[in-house]
Each structure stands twice: as structure tokens, then as C-alpha cells.
Amino acid sequence: MDFAIPREIQTTLDEIDAFIEREIKPLEQQDDNIRFFDHRREWARTDFDNGGVPREDWEALLREMRRRADAAGWLRLALPKEYGGRNASNLEMAIIREHLATKGLGLHNDLQNESSIVGNFPTVLMMRDFGTDAQKAQWMPGFLDGTRRLAFGLTEPNHGSDATYMETTAFRDGDEWVLNGMKRWNSGLHHATHDIIFARTSGKPGDPVGITAFLVPTNSPGFKVEFFWWTFNMPTDHAEVSMKDVRVGSDAVFGRVDHGLELAQHFVHENRIRQAASSLGAAQFCINEAVKYSNTRVTWGKKLSTNQGIQFPLVELHTEAAMLRQLVRYTAWSLDNKHHMEVTHLVAMCNYRANRLACDAADRAMQTCGGVGYSRHMPFEHIYRHHRRYRITEGSEEIQMRKVGSQLFGFGASADRR
């Protein structure tokens, strides 16, 4: 069995690297845009006087990056051909995402807001697989030209991973639905035109059936962004949302009535494996940078790297990265060749281990590089603060482990409703 990167994917990586050097690096350097990536990054990106949301000049730079990537044919790589993409496989996307993250911080791939020259479009795929013909005709052009932007409203103040116990409700009133409730960590609402709101429409708390997804305009009467949560890594786009008698038409139902969690599951599988690949790449970057520093730093007349106390922790991390890399790629390949629910436990393994590895590697890189590693003049604190969130969001690592345990001990799908 050949475990090497397939030739056609390696060719894609080489072409992506050339595009970055030709188009993205110069953009990153002009007009002091490097302020968004050097020691000033958090302050340059954050509008602290406006709820802590991203600054407009930061998001304008990201839009220009995506415009260039789209013009070069990279942004939509993962999308089907009918939407201007190349239908890249999960395996190809995993390898690309790891490759880009291994390059470190930069305009080519900024994970703080999931912005990359090779885009991730889970909402497009959700619309393709769950939208009605009318919804596809209405939404797909807007997704691709940026005129329609979706936020994702699943988590609530009293319910995070236990999504089946959500308190947000929706009921029919003639030809309309009426929504009431609260959502927390509702990301993207500083610029979203619509929000995917998951609400209980039948059944009792804890039932996986009876939850419906709705496409709710963010300017609807009764829909209110209360505030944005300030987080460990800023800026924030994580809103606290309230809904009081919000009315939407029947055309706002997204997917099957009472089966909205199908959409959530569809969303997280592809996101989690690509997130795992990105975390793996970020971990490898931290390891590589720590090795580079220890090979050049001289203390007491010898290289820092000659000390086994420096070598062994990095050897452990490098070994785990090598093992995880094979699991990520095998799992991505399996997603391409099997039903995604058959490998949900493997996706969970990849996700929680990779997110933890990124944090461990960033922490060890700080320790290896000492005071300068702890400073904001090196990227490790930013990588740690960003990837720390992934040990909680989209299913905490405990939820991921529970999913693996359910498969390992034979408890069945009913043991884990996420």
C-alpha cells in the first residue's frame, strides 16, 4: 500500500504554493497589512469599541484575498463543478488544509475566522443536499457572491452539547412559523443576512426527532443580537441572540420538518475532519519552529537542541503528529468511500486528538523558546488561543470521546445523539 501523497494532489500543493508567493504574500506585505499577522494582530483585527467584532479593514483584506483566490480557481476547490468548483475529495481537502496550516500564520490561511484561499463551504453543501429547488435557486448565487451569509444557531444558554434538550421552540400559525427562544455562541452574526435556527417543533426534551431548522432573516422583527461574547481569542463574532415571536414563512424550513439535526450532523462531519487536519498542520508548524529555534539558540556555549530535555518533548509531539496524520488521511478517504455515519467515531478520534495536539505543541513551543516564545512577537500564543476553542466548539472533546466510546463498547447510535 502506498501512503505517499498522490501525485495529482502534490501537483495541486505545488500550484497553491506558487499562487501564494505570486498573489497573496505581496498583498500581505503591502499597506502594512502585516499588522494583522505580527505582534499587533489581535489589536489590528478587533474593533474593541464596537462590541469586539472584527474591524472592517481586516475583513476587507480577507475579502480581497478570497477574490484573488476565486479568480485563480482555488477558493471553490471543494465545491461541485456546477458551483464553479473541482469537487475536491475529503482526502484532498485534508491534505491541503494541513499543508496550509503548516505554513503558519498568514493571509493564505487564517483559521481564526475559517478564511482560506481554499474555502470551506459547508452551508453550500447543506443547501445542495437539503434545500428545495426553490431554495437552491434563491440561495446558491448569494452564497457564492457574498450577498447571502448564514450564521449557525444551535447552542443555547442552557444547552450546549445536549442539543436535543434545546428550549427554542417553533409552532405553526397558518402559513407561518413562530419562533421563540435564545441562542448562544451564534457565530457570524456581525454580518450574516440569515441565521440557521434550530428549534423544537414536536416531541419532548431529549428526543432527537422533533427539531427543525429554519432560515431566519436577521432583520426579522423580534430577532435581536443582545451582545457579542468576548473570548480568549479576539475578535469575536459569537453572538447572544434572543427571538420573541419571530415569524417566518413555510419557505424558511430548511430540510425536513422535525429532522433538523440531520443538517447539524452533515455540517459537523466535513467540518471536523478539515478542522482536525488544520490543527495537525498548526501543531507541526509549532514543532518545526521550536526545532528551528533550539538549533540556533546558544546557551552556556552550546546549542539549546543538544539538551535531551529540549529534544524529548518535541520528539513525543512529532511522533504523535506522524501517527495522527495517517489516521486523518485514512478517515478522510473513508468519508469519500463510505457513508459518513460509518466513520463518525474515526472523525471524532481525529478531531479531539488533533485539537489537543495543536494546544500541546503551541505550549511546548513557548516553553522551548522561553520568554520570546511567550511574547506576541512569536505566533505560539495566537495559535494556542485559537485552537483551544476547538476543544469545546462543534462538540467538546468529551463529546467526541463519548462518540468513540459508544462505538468501542457497542452502545449504539442511541447512546450519543450528537
C-alpha positions in Angstrom: 0.0 0.0 0.0 1.3 3.4 -1.0 1.0 6.0 1.8 2.6 8.9 -0.2 0.6 11.9 -1.2 -1.0 11.1 -4.6 0.9 12.8 -7.5 -2.1 14.9 -8.6 -2.6 16.2 -5.0 1.1 17.1 -4.8 0.8 19.0 -8.0 -2.1 20.9 -6.5 0.0 21.7 -3.5 2.8 23.0 -5.6 0.5 25.2 -7.7 -1.1 26.5 -4.5 2.3 27.4 -3.1 3.2 29.3 -6.3 -0.1 31.2 -6.1 0.6 32.2 -2.5 4.0 33.5 -3.4 2.8 35.3 -6.5 -0.5 36.8 -5.3 -1.0 36.5 -1.5 2.4 37.3 0.0 2.7 40.6 -1.8 -0.8 41.5 -0.6 0.1 40.6 2.9 3.1 42.9 2.8 1.5 46.0 1.2 0.0 48.9 3.1 1.3 47.5 6.4 -1.2 44.6 6.1 1.4 42.6 8.1 0.0 44.3 11.2 -2.8 41.7 11.1 -0.3 38.9 11.5 2.6 40.2 13.6 2.6 41.2 17.3 -0.1 43.7 16.6 -2.5 41.1 15.2 -5.2 41.0 17.9 -5.4 44.8 18.2 -5.3 45.3 14.5 -8.2 42.9 13.9 -10.5 43.8 16.7 -12.9 46.7 16.9 -12.9 46.9 20.7 -15.2 50.0 20.7 -17.9 48.2 18.7 -18.5 45.0 20.7 -15.2 43.4 19.9 -16.2 42.3 16.4 -13.8 42.2 13.5 -12.6 45.5 12.1 -13.8 46.4 8.7 -10.3 46.9 7.3 -9.4 43.4 8.4 -12.4 41.9 6.8 -11.9 43.9 3.6 -8.4 42.4 3.3 -9.9 38.9 3.7 -12.4 39.7 1.0 -9.7 40.8 -1.4 -7.8 37.6 -0.6 -10.8 35.5 -1.3 -11.5 37.4 -4.5 -8.0 36.7 -5.8 -8.2 33.0 -4.8 -11.6 32.7 -6.5 -10.2 34.3 -9.7 -7.3 31.9 -9.7 -9.7 28.9 -9.3 -8.7 27.9 -5.7 -11.4 29.3 -3.4 -14.2 26.9 -4.6 -12.0 23.8 -5.0 -14.1 21.7 -2.7 -17.4 22.6 -4.3 -19.2 20.6 -7.1 -18.4 21.6 -10.7 -21.9 23.1 -11.1 -21.0 25.7 -8.5 -17.6 26.6 -10.0 -15.5 24.1 -8.1 -13.5 21.0 -8.8 -15.3 18.6 -6.4 -12.2 18.1 -4.4 -12.4 15.0 -2.2 -12.2 14.9 1.6 -8.8 13.4 1.3 -7.5 16.2 -0.9 -9.0 18.8 1.4 -7.5 17.3 4.5 -4.0 17.2 2.9 -4.4 20.8 1.6 -5.7 22.1 5.0 -2.8 20.5 6.8 -0.3 21.9 4.2 -1.6 25.4 4.5 -1.7 25.4 8.4 1.9 24.0 8.5 3.0 27.3 6.8 2.0 29.2 9.9 0.1 32.5 10.3 -0.6 34.4 7.1 -3.2 35.7 4.8 -3.2 32.4 2.9 -5.0 30.6 5.7 -6.3 32.4 8.7 -8.2 29.9 10.9 -9.5 32.5 13.4 -12.5 33.0 11.1 -12.1 30.0 8.8 -10.8 32.1 6.0 -8.5 30.4 3.5 -7.5 30.5 -0.2 -9.1 27.1 -0.4 -12.5 27.7 1.0 -14.7 25.6 3.2 -18.4 25.9 2.2 -20.4 23.6 4.5 -23.5 25.7 4.1 -23.4 25.4 0.3 -23.2 21.6 0.6 -26.0 21.7 3.2 -28.2 23.6 0.7 -27.3 21.3 -2.1 -28.3 18.2 -0.1 -31.2 19.6 2.0 -32.6 22.6 0.2 -35.7 22.6 -2.0 -35.3 23.5 -5.7 -36.6 27.0 -5.0 -34.2 27.5 -2.1 -31.3 26.4 -4.2 -32.2 28.8 -7.0 -32.5 31.6 -4.5 -29.6 30.9 -2.2 -26.7 29.4 -4.3 -25.9 32.6 -6.2 -26.0 34.6 -3.0 -23.7 32.1 -1.2 -21.1 32.4 -3.9 -21.1 36.2 -4.5 -21.4 37.0 -0.7 -24.8 38.6 -0.8 -26.3 35.9 1.4 -24.4 34.9 4.5 -25.5 32.3 7.0 -24.9 32.1 10.7 -25.4 28.9 12.7 -27.7 28.9 15.7 -27.7 25.6 17.6 -26.2 26.1 21.0 -28.3 27.8 23.8 -27.6 29.4 27.2 -28.8 26.3 29.0 -27.8 23.7 26.4 -24.6 23.2 24.5 -23.6 19.6 23.6 -27.1 18.4 24.7 -28.7 19.8 21.6 -31.8 17.6 21.9 -32.8 19.4 25.0 -32.9 22.8 23.4 -35.6 25.2 24.7 -36.1 27.3 21.5 -39.5 26.4 20.0 -41.4 26.9 16.8 -45.1 26.4 16.1 -47.3 26.7 13.1 -49.6 29.7 12.8 -51.5 29.3 9.5 -48.9 29.6 6.7 -46.2 30.9 9.1 -44.0 29.5 11.8 -43.4 31.5 15.1 -40.1 31.1 16.8 -39.2 31.9 20.5 -36.0 31.3 22.4 -32.3 32.1 22.8 -29.1 31.1 21.1 -25.5 31.4 22.4 -22.2 31.3 20.5 -24.2 32.1 17.4 -21.2 32.8 15.2 -21.0 35.1 12.2 -23.9 37.4 13.2 -22.0 40.6 12.8 -22.5 40.4 9.1 -24.9 37.4 8.5 -28.1 38.1 6.4 -29.8 34.9 7.8 -29.4 32.6 10.7 -30.0 28.8 10.7 -32.1 28.5 13.8 -32.7 25.0 15.2 -36.0 24.8 17.2 -38.1 22.1 18.7 -41.3 21.7 16.7 -42.6 18.4 18.2 -41.7 15.7 20.7 -40.3 16.1 24.2 -36.9 17.3 25.5 -34.2 14.7 24.7 -35.9 13.4 21.6 -33.6 13.6 18.5 -36.7 13.8 16.3 -38.8 16.9 16.6 -36.2 19.6 15.9 -36.5 21.7 12.7 -34.0 24.0 11.1 -35.2 27.4 9.8 -33.6 30.1 7.6 -34.3 33.2 9.6 -33.6 36.7 8.2 -31.5 38.5 10.8 -33.6 41.7 10.2 -36.8 39.9 11.3 -38.9 41.7 13.9 -38.3 40.1 17.2 -34.8 38.8 16.2 -32.2 40.6 18.4 -28.4 40.3 18.9 -28.1 41.0 22.6 -24.3 41.3 22.6 -21.2 39.5 21.4 -19.2 37.3 23.8 -15.6 38.4 24.3 -13.4 35.4 24.1 -9.9 34.0 24.8 -9.0 34.8 21.2 -10.3 38.1 19.8 -12.0 39.5 17.7 -15.3 37.9 18.3 -18.3 37.1 16.1 -20.1 34.9 18.7 -23.5 36.5 19.5 -26.1 36.0 22.2 -29.4 36.1 20.3 -33.0 36.4 21.5 -36.1 35.6 19.5 -39.6 36.8 20.5 -42.4 35.8 18.3 -40.2 35.8 15.2 -42.4 34.9 12.2 -41.1 33.2 9.0 -42.9 31.7 6.1 -43.1 27.9 5.3 -40.3 28.5 2.7 -37.9 29.2 5.6 -38.0 25.5 6.7 -34.6 24.0 5.8 -34.6 20.3 5.3 -37.3 18.0 6.7 -39.7 19.2 9.4 -38.7 17.5 12.7 -35.4 16.2 11.3 -33.2 19.3 11.6 -30.4 17.5 13.4 -29.7 15.8 10.1 -28.3 19.1 8.9 -26.3 19.6 12.0 -24.7 16.2 11.7 -24.0 16.8 8.0 -22.3 20.1 8.9 -20.0 18.8 11.6 -18.5 15.7 9.9 -16.9 17.5 7.0 -16.0 20.5 9.2 -14.5 18.3 11.9 -12.1 16.3 9.6 -10.9 19.5 8.0 -10.6 21.2 11.4 -8.5 18.2 12.5 -6.2 18.5 9.5 -5.8 22.2 10.2 -5.0 21.6 13.9 -2.5 18.9 12.8 -0.8 21.4 10.5 -0.7 24.1 13.2 0.9 21.6 15.6 3.5 20.6 13.1 4.3 24.3 12.4 4.8 24.8 16.2 7.1 21.7 16.4 9.1 22.9 13.3 9.5 26.4 14.7 10.6 25.1 18.1 13.2 22.8 16.5 14.5 25.7 14.3 14.8 28.0 17.4 16.6 25.4 19.5 19.0 24.7 16.7 20.1 28.3 16.6 19.8 29.4 20.2 23.1 29.1 22.0 23.2 28.8 25.8 26.2 28.0 28.0 28.3 27.7 24.9 26.2 25.1 23.1 23.0 24.8 21.0 19.8 24.5 23.0 18.9 21.5 21.0 21.7 19.4 22.4 19.8 19.1 25.6 17.6 16.0 25.8 15.2 17.9 28.0 14.5 20.0 24.8 14.6 17.1 22.4 12.4 14.5 24.0 9.1 16.6 24.5 9.4 17.7 20.8 10.1 14.1 19.7 6.9 13.0 21.5 4.9 15.6 19.8 6.5 15.0 16.4 5.7 11.2 16.7 2.1 11.8 17.7 1.7 14.2 14.7 3.1 11.4 12.3 0.7 8.9 13.7 -2.3 11.3 13.6 -1.5 12.2 10.0 -2.2 8.7 8.8 -5.4 8.5 10.8 -6.6 11.8 9.4 -5.9 10.8 5.9 -7.4 7.4 6.3 -10.6 8.9 7.8 -10.9 11.5 5.1 -10.5 8.7 2.5 -13.2 6.7 4.3 -15.6 9.7 4.2 -15.1 9.7 0.4 -15.8 6.0 0.1 -18.3 5.1 2.9 -21.4 6.6 4.5 -20.3 9.3 6.9 -22.1 7.7 9.8 -20.0 4.6 9.4 -16.8 6.5 10.3 -18.2 9.1 12.8 -16.1 7.6 15.5 -12.9 8.0 13.4 -13.8 11.6 12.7 -14.2 12.1 16.4 -10.8 10.5 17.2 -9.1 12.7 14.6 -10.8 15.9 15.8 -10.3 15.7 19.6 -6.7 14.4 19.3 -5.6 16.9 16.7 -7.2 19.9 18.6 -5.4 18.8 21.7 -2.1 18.2 19.9 -2.2 21.8 18.5 -2.5 23.2 22.0 0.2 20.9 23.4 2.6 21.8 20.5 2.0 25.5 20.9 2.6 25.3 24.7 5.8 23.3 24.2 7.0 25.7 21.5 6.5 28.6 24.0 8.5 26.7 26.7 11.2 25.8 24.2 11.6 29.4 23.0 11.4 30.8 26.6 10.4 34.4 27.1 10.3 35.3 23.4 8.1 32.2 22.8 5.7 33.6 25.4 5.7 37.0 23.7 3.4 38.1 20.9 6.4 38.5 18.7 6.2 34.8 18.0 2.9 33.1 16.9 2.5 30.4 19.5 0.2 32.3 21.9 -2.1 33.1 19.0 -2.2 29.5 17.8 -2.8 28.3 21.3 -5.6 30.7 21.9 -7.3 29.9 18.6 -7.1 26.2 18.7 -8.1 26.0 22.3 -11.6 26.9 21.3 -11.8 23.8 19.1 -11.6 21.6 22.2 -15.0 23.0 23.1 -16.8 24.1 19.9 -18.6 21.8 17.4 -18.7 19.1 20.1 -16.3 19.3 23.0 -13.5 16.7 23.2 -15.6 14.9 25.9 -18.4 14.6 23.4 -16.0 13.3 20.8 -14.7 10.7 23.2 -18.2 9.7 24.1 -18.8 9.1 20.4 -15.7 6.9 20.3 -16.8 5.1 23.5 -20.2 4.4 22.1 -18.7 2.6 19.1 -16.0 0.9 21.1 -18.3 -0.5 23.8 -21.2 -1.2 21.5 -23.7 1.1 23.0 -25.1 2.1 19.5 -26.1 5.3 18.0 -28.8 5.9 20.5 -26.2 6.4 23.2 -25.0 9.6 21.5 -27.5 11.9 20.0 -24.9 14.4 18.7 
